């Protein structure tokens, strides 16, 4: 790659003697703290690892007392013999006003945690009966929210008129830089605060879960929150933050490819390209802080974001301060005098949401990721191959809102907490109309096809399952393909091998496998492209399921193609995927440039016009 010297790879291996049965990863036990004598949450979890030669069935979990947990199980080699393991845990005791750990359920069904600091006694006296907003502090890469560094990051500002929340994002890397899985954890933590209030018997000011002051360090997600949840943000402080993952990671070192391939890859990442979405933040108070000597995230990132906000907005709600001689991290980086003043100003103004500008814009990369702006929610784009945009002008004389749209197919309107309520009178693309007055859960199933070698498919499914746990702490179950799995309420990951695919809904014809022909891709214009069965041929793509669910298909004609396709299951930050990719053996050394086809589906599950089909 142009470096100096001979590249060396140093590997350290740690070998341990297996106990040959069910192993408990006790250091990963996740349980709430004791808060003034009360367990802050009823949820707990512990990873287990099967070190036996056969299957292990966990038959029961029971709490022997407040300090121990008993797990009963049986192995396939001796199913009649019940085994058990007892885990002991010493709880940490905290006061209600100190930062403490509480657990809750992530939308994926796993147990996660956050650090919560309830309002201080002084704050309670000053605000009396008002519901208080949330100060979200989103940590940088590689940090646990339960670490001393994060837990006490805002100790210098103890009397803020807010609930201070330090989400973990499930993992120290916040799963995916707070983009999708990690941000779902943020919103789950917010929704869990009312449950905490009931459990500990909190009788003072409650929480306003729809008003957030967001602060984030490094990859802390402040820009993502600003651009994707603008109607909830009362202020934001991105500190030493990168502009986007594309601006931080050298994507220019990827293999060269056909322009349409590059387009498909970039299109799949557009929701994380914050530079493109900054029109969504107009009117929101923003304080950027960056050290001039930052050698991790160069200050260019914050300078660029400040420049782009200035170009897209006439308001003066944003400010950028560069700290001379300061590096990426230093003690007190999140509580400098500059930031303390900003926190108190935002939280001391009655915590009202910012007024909407007379003119503002909305930019939508992916409607599934984007919440409302000004009460306007975009449900569908005309084509997924370009951004959707809405320009809004509020007429001061008639009170009508004038909307001019681009690449927007369907929108709806929702109430917001701002004092600037959505008007009844709208003009949408020069057409007048009047508005009348007036349960989330994700599950993941891994499914194998009836055809193909069980061991080859199982190994791939097992690796996907392990990766889901490793990178997202996500739970999954590997099952045989059957009607129950397909009809299950959750989403499905199907792993298939050979010359056939599991059946899909009858109206999905864009990608099929025909035993006598090959892999058939139907283009936007109806033409078919057939990829003959060969070594290395594989595919990974989405398919619709009933009731609005989705299926991710991982298919390979033989084991090589299956492995290539399985590597494209998105796991890491900045690896957003096109909605379908057809791989060949050349992908092993050419990367995206070796793909046979890739792109997106339109609203009717046909290939979009700009999809690449070689």
VENHU-V645695 format. One record per backbone hydrogen bond with DSSP energy under -1.0 kcal/mol. NH is the residue of the N-H (numbers start at 1). CO is the residue of the C=O. Records with the same first field share a line. If there is no record, write none. Layout:
# VENHU-V645695
NH = CO + CO
This chain:
# VENHU-V645695
23 = 49
25 = 47
26 = 24
28 = 25
29 = 26
30 = 45
33 = 101
34 = 92
35 = 38
36 = 94
38 = 35
40 = 33
45 = 30
49 = 23
51 = 21
57 = 74
59 = 72
60 = 72
62 = 70
68 = 65
69 = 87
70 = 62
71 = 85
72 = 60
73 = 83
74 = 57
76 = 55
81 = 78
83 = 73
85 = 71
87 = 69
89 = 67
94 = 34
98 = 95
100 = 116
102 = 114
104 = 112
106 = 110
109 = 106
112 = 104
114 = 102
115 = 166
116 = 100
117 = 164
124 = 120
125 = 121
126 = 122
127 = 123
128 = 124
130 = 127
132 = 206
134 = 211
135 = 163
136 = 213
137 = 165
138 = 215
143 = 140 + 172
147 = 144
151 = 147
152 = 148
153 = 150
155 = 152
157 = 154
162 = 160
163 = 133
164 = 117
165 = 135
166 = 115
171 = 169
174 = 171
176 = 174
177 = 173
178 = 174
179 = 176
184 = 180
185 = 181
186 = 182
187 = 183
188 = 184
189 = 185
190 = 186
191 = 187
192 = 188
193 = 190
196 = 192
197 = 193
198 = 194
199 = 195
200 = 196
202 = 197
208 = 132
211 = 208
212 = 232
213 = 134
214 = 235
215 = 136
216 = 237
217 = 138
218 = 239
225 = 221
226 = 222
227 = 223
228 = 224
229 = 225
231 = 372
232 = 229
233 = 230
234 = 212
236 = 285
237 = 214
239 = 216
240 = 289
242 = 218
249 = 245
251 = 249
253 = 250
254 = 251
262 = 258
263 = 259
264 = 260
265 = 261
266 = 262
267 = 263
268 = 264
272 = 269
273 = 270
274 = 272
276 = 273
277 = 274
280 = 277
281 = 278
284 = 281
286 = 317
287 = 236
288 = 319
289 = 238
290 = 321
292 = 323
293 = 326
294 = 291
301 = 298
303 = 299
304 = 300
305 = 301
306 = 302
307 = 303
308 = 304
309 = 305
310 = 306
311 = 307
312 = 308
319 = 286
321 = 288
323 = 290
326 = 323
333 = 330
335 = 332
340 = 336
341 = 337
342 = 338
343 = 339
344 = 340
345 = 341
346 = 342
347 = 343
360 = 392
362 = 390
364 = 388
369 = 366
370 = 366
371 = 228
373 = 376
376 = 373
377 = 412
379 = 410
380 = 410
388 = 364
389 = 406
390 = 362
391 = 404
392 = 360
393 = 402
394 = 358
395 = 400
399 = 395
401 = 425
402 = 393
403 = 427
404 = 391
406 = 389
409 = 380
410 = 380
412 = 377
414 = 375
421 = 419
426 = 433
427 = 401
428 = 431
429 = 403
431 = 428
433 = 426
435 = 424
442 = 107
446 = 477
447 = 493
448 = 479
449 = 495
457 = 453
458 = 454
459 = 455
460 = 456
461 = 457
462 = 458
463 = 459
464 = 460
465 = 461
466 = 462
467 = 463
468 = 464
469 = 465
470 = 466
471 = 467
472 = 468
473 = 469
474 = 468
479 = 446
486 = 482
487 = 483
491 = 443
492 = 550
493 = 445
494 = 552
495 = 447
496 = 554
498 = 556
508 = 505
512 = 520
514 = 518
517 = 514
518 = 514
519 = 531
520 = 512
521 = 529
522 = 510
523 = 527
526 = 523
529 = 521
531 = 519
537 = 534
538 = 583
539 = 555
540 = 581
541 = 553
542 = 579
543 = 551
545 = 549
549 = 546
551 = 543
552 = 492
553 = 541
554 = 494
555 = 539
556 = 496
557 = 537
562 = 558
563 = 559
564 = 560
565 = 561
566 = 562
567 = 563
568 = 565
569 = 566
575 = 572
579 = 599
580 = 599
581 = 540
582 = 597
583 = 538
587 = 584
588 = 585
589 = 586
590 = 586
591 = 587
593 = 590
594 = 591
595 = 592
596 = 582
597 = 582
598 = 612
599 = 580
602 = 606
605 = 602
608 = 600
611 = 608
612 = 598
614 = 596
